[in-house]
Amino acid sequence: MTGELRRYRLSGPWFWFIAAVLVAFASLGLWAPGAQAWPPRAKPALEITPAFPQGEPALPRLTAQGAILVDLDTGFALYARNPDEKLPMASTTKIMTALLVLESLDLDQTVKVPAAAIGLPGSVAGLRRGESLTVRQLLYALLVASGNDAAVTLAIAAKGSVEAFVAAMNQKAKELGLLRTHFVNPSGLHHEQHYSSARDLACLARVAMADPVFREIVSTPEYDLGGGRLLKSSNQLLGQEPWINGIKTGSTPYAGYCLVASGTRDGLTLISVILGVADDETRSAETLALLNYGFAMTPLTNLVDQGAVISELAVPDPLGRRVRLVTDAPFTRRVLGPQTVTATVKLDRQVTLPVEAGEVMGELEFEQGDLDLGGVRLIAAQALAKADIPAILAHWRAMWPPGLDLARWQPGGQQASR
């Protein structure tokens, strides 16, 4: 039929054949209007601004020559005063000494106290020449009593000589990126070339606190070494505040009084460093002021409630139903300062039917700037079964225009008159 445009219209049988094919595809999940593409594009689902119930706290007034306050998990700095100035750090040196010992020696290994460890200046643990102690005992003598005799004993046991051990200390400092740190001895006795900075000591403390043995020892107020030797920590804050859990004091006439400390509240641990204050009382007071400031700057914030509706997902479903995603638990934590927290939906997989109520679909992940704050699981709020053919047909009938009677539908697209 040249030059003639031929028009085709569905007759009743053809309509039902095509409808049956579409129903079959839909019931198998092969086609459904409005189903989402995979993988989904992550978009912020929530934005939370931390609130300070009593207003943003004032900066602490410190006399320290150098100071810093950081979050243990991320290293995020909440406060800094001359953080990169090279300063003598006295017995806070022993943090590095302990770290190397923990990497080099077995805790139950027995070590004999050498003659080189006897008669040293500064603080000692009262070790006796020739006596045998375990590495664990010597670490308590090193970190609780700040024993210079324990430092020399452990250095020789670990590397064969104090000189070799000091070389290993400086190599470890280089590996950790401590650019303003240099060691001359394992104890912290004064030397012009023995120095660190508040920032480097905070970084070192974060690494050391990852070791559970180190954490246990530095949180110990006193330790019985045996032989009538009850070792007591010079960190007065350990007995003063229950949330203080470490870590190391130091003092010499040249370094003044120093303290690297840690405290934990509501799952958040902060590390503070104070270098070069006038006396022990000031060292404790300024450390406490710095840590209290840090926790005031990290308000405990309810980021989301349990059962909060976060999103509705389109799924391959001919009925156009959606899966409602809710949180399976509340999420509360301390946030780092006033910066906005964002929450993003991350799905584990493409969602397909059937779906069970409570089925885990993914996670709501919280971030504050570049910091990962953790997350909470997202679950399906309701069960959705696969649509069967009667349900699909009933759904489509409900969508037909009013008055349309398919039984009267005739070829050519017209309804028959009566």
N, C-alpha and C positions, 0 to 999 in steps of 0.2 A: 504494500500500500504506500506507494511513493508519495512523498509530500504530506502524508496524513499522520498527525500525532495521535497515537493510539493511547487511550487512558484505561488504566486497570484499577478496579476497585475490589476490595476484599468482599467476598461473599461470606455468608454465615459459616460454612464449613472451613474455609480458609482462615477466617478469624480464629476459630476455635483451635485449629491446628497450630497456628503461630502462638496463640496464648498458652497452649499446652507445652510447647517447646520452651517458652520463656519461664513457665512455672517450673519445669524440670531443671533448667539451668539455675534458677534461683534457689530451689530446694537443695541443690548440690553445692551451693555457695560459689558457683562459677560466675554469677552476675548478680549484682544488686545495685540499685541506684543509690548514689550518695556515699558509697564506701570509700574510706580514706586510702591515700597512697601510702606505700611503705618504702623506706622508713619514714616515720613522721618527722616533721621539722619541730625541733625543741623550741618552745617559747616560754618566757617567764610566766608562771601561773599566779605568783603572789609577789608582792613587794612589801616588806615590813621595815618601818623606821624605828630603831631602838629608842626607848624613852628613858629619861633620867628622872625618877620620881621626885628627887630633891634638887634638881638642877644639875648641870654638868659640874663635876668636882673641880676644885682649884688645884693648881699644880703644887706639889710638895716643895717646901723650902729646904734645900739641902746645902750642906757645907762641903760635901765630898768633892775631891779633885776630879773624879770621873765616876759616872753612874749610868746605868741603863736598866730598863725593865722590858722584858720580852715575854711573849707567849711561848711556852715550851714546845707545843706541837708545830707551830708555823714559823717561829722566829720573828713574828711581827712585833715591832718596837712600839711600846706605848709611851715611853719616856726615854730621853737621852740627855746627858750632860757631859760634854767633852768625851764622847764614847770612844773616840779613836786615838786619844792621847796615850803615848807610851808611858806607863807608870810602873814602879815596883809593886809587886802583888803579893809578896811575902808567902805565907803557907797555903794560899789558894793554889799555888803551884802543885800541891799534892793531888789536885783533881786529875792532872795529866799523869802524875806518877801512878795513881790507882788505875787509871784507864789502861795504861800500858801493861801493868801487872796482870790485870784481868784478862788481857789478850794473850799474855805470855806464859802464865803459870797456872797449874791446877790448884784449886782452893784447898784441897786436902794434902797437898805436897808439904813435907816437913822441911824447914829451913833452919840452919844453924846460924846463930847471931855471930857475925865476924868481929874481929878486934877493931876494924875500921869504924864500926857503928857505936863504939863506946867513947864517952867523953866529949860528945859534940855540943856546941853551944846551942842556945835556944831551947825550945820545948822538946821534951823527950818523954817516952812511955815507960822508962825504967827497965829497958831490956838488959839482960845479963849476958856477958860474953860466954859463948859456947852453948847457951841453952837452945833447945830445939822447940820451934813453934810452927804451927801450920801457916800457910799463906793467908788463910781466912783470919786467923788471930792477928797476924801482922797488919792486915788491912784495917782491922778495928783500931790497932795501935796507931796506924798512920792517920786515919780520918777522924776518929773520935778524940784521941789524945793529941793529935797533930805531932806525933813523935818523929823527930828528925832521925833518931836511931832506927826506927822502922823504915824510913825512906831509904837510908843507905843499905840496910839489910836486904830489902826487896829489890833494889836496883842491882846489887851484885848477884843476887839469886836469879834475876831475870836475864841479865845480859853479860854477866861475868865480871863487870867492873862498872864503877860509877860513870866513868868517861863514856863507855859504850852505851850505857843507859841514857845519858844526856843527849848523845847523838841521836838515839832513837826518839827521844822526846821532841827534838827539833824537826826530825823527819816527819813525825806524826803531825806536828803543828803545820808543816807545809802542806801535807795531804789534806788537812781540814780547812785550809785557806786562812789560817791565822796569821795574817800578814804583819801584824804589829806585836808579835810574841817571839821571845827568844829566851832559852833556858841555859843556865850555867850549872845548876845542881838540881837534884830531885826533891829538895826540901823547902826551898824558898829563902834560904839565907841570902843576905844582901850582896849584890854585885852590880856594878854599873851596867853590865850587859845582860842582866837578868830582869826582864820586864814583860808586860803584857798590856792590854787595853780592856776597858769595860766590855766593849763589843766582843772581843775575842774570847774573854772569859765566859760570857753568856753563851756563845757558840759552843765552847768546850763543855760547859755544864749541860747543855742540851744533849750532846752526844753521850756524856757519861751517865746521865739520868735514864738513858734508854736501857742500861744494864740493871736488871732487878737486884743483883747483889750489891751493887754500888748504892742504889736507892735505899735498900734496907740498912746498910751501914751508916750512911750519912743522916738518917733519920733517928739514930740511936742516941739518947741523951747520956747513957753511961754503959760501960761494958766491963765485966770482970775478966781480966786477963789471967788470973790465977797468981799464986804466990803473994797474996795480999795486995795486989795491984788492981784497984777499982778505977778505971779510966772514965773521966767525965768530959763531956763536950764543952768547948768554950763558946759554942753557939747558944747563948742564953735564951734565944727565942724558941728553941725546941721545947722547953718546959713551960714557956709563957703562953704560947698560942697553940691550940690543938691542931690548927690547919697548917702550921709551919712544918715542913718535912725535909729540911736539909738547908745548905749542904756543907760549906767549908769556910772557916774563919782564917784570918792571917793577920800578923802584926810584927813589925820591926820598927826601930827608931827612924828608919829611912822611909818605909812604906806607910807609916801610920797604921791605923786600924782598917782592916778590909773585911768584907763579907760577901760571899756569893751565897744567896739564899733561894729557897723555893717554897711556895705555898699553893695549896689546892683548895678550891671551893667549887662545889656544884660541877665537878668533873673538869674544871679548867685549872691548869697549873701555870703559874707565872714564875719566871726566874728574874731575880734582881741582883745587881752587882753594885757594891759601894766600895770605892777605893780612896784611901787617904783621908780619913777623918781623925779627929783629935784623940778620941778615947773609946773604950768599949761601950760605954753607955750611949754615946752618940752613934756608934756603929749600929747598935740594935735599934735605936729610935728612928734613925733615918731609913733603915731597911724596912721597918714596920710601916712607916709613913709611905714609902714607895710602893710596897705591896698593897696596902689599903687603897691607895690612889688607883692602882691598876685594877683592882676588883670593882671599885666605884665606876671606873671607865668601861667596865665590861658588864653591863647590867644583865641580870638574869631575865631572859625574855621568852615568853610563850610564843613560839613561832607558828604553831598550828595546833588545833584541837583534834582529838580522836573523832573520827567519823565526819570530818569536814569534807564537803563536796568540792573536789579540785577540778574535775573535767568530765565531759561527756564525750565518749568516742563513738564515731560512726563505725559500723561493722558491716561486713557483707551479709546483708539481711534484706530480703524483698519487702519486709513490712516496715522498713525505715526505722527500726528501733535503735537505741543507743545504749551503750554500757556506761553507767555512772561510776566514776572512780572516786573513792573516799580513802582517807588516811586510816591505817589500822591501829595507830597509837598517837598520843600527843607527842610533840617535839618541843622541848624546852631546853635552852642552854644559854650560857653567857656569850654575848656577842662582843666583838672587839671595837668598842667605841661607837660613835654616832652614825657611821656609814650605813646606808640602806642594805638590807638583806634581800636577796632575790631567791625565789624558789622555782625550779624548773622540773617539768614532768619528763622523766626518762622511762620509756617503755622497754620491756624485755623482748617483746616479739610482736608480730602482727596479731591483732585480736580477731579470733574467729569463733563462730558459734559451734557447739553450745558453750555457755559460760556458767560456772558455778558461783553462787554467792560466796564471797570471801576469797575467791581465787586471786592470787597475787598477779598483778599485771605489770608492775614496774616500781619506780621509786620517785618520791618527791625530794629533790636534792637542793640543799641550801648553800648559798655562796654569799660571801661578803667581800666585794671586790674580787681579788684573785684568791681569796682564802676559801677552802672547802670546809664547811661547818658540819657536814654529815647529812643524813637524810632519814626519811621514814617511808615504809612500804605503802604502795597504793594497791587497794583491793577492789574487786567488783562489789558494788552495793547490792545488786540483785542478780538472781539467776535468769538467764535467757536461753530457752531451748531453741533448737532449729525449727524454723517454720515448716509445717507440713502443707501439703497441697490444699486441703480444705481451708486452712487459715489464710493461705495466699489468695485463693479465689475470693474468700469473704472480704479480705482487705481490699482487693481490686474492685469488687462490687460496690463497696462503700465509697470508692473514689469516682464511680461513674456519674456523669451529669444527671441531675433529676429528670425523671420522665423518660430516660433512655431505656428501651426494651429490646434487648438483643434478639429475643425470639422473633421480633417482627422485622429484624434487619435484613434487607434484600440486596442482591447484587446491584452494583451501580451506586451504592452509597446512600440510597433513599429508604425511608421507612414506608412500609406498605400501608395504604389507607384502608379503613374499614367502612 
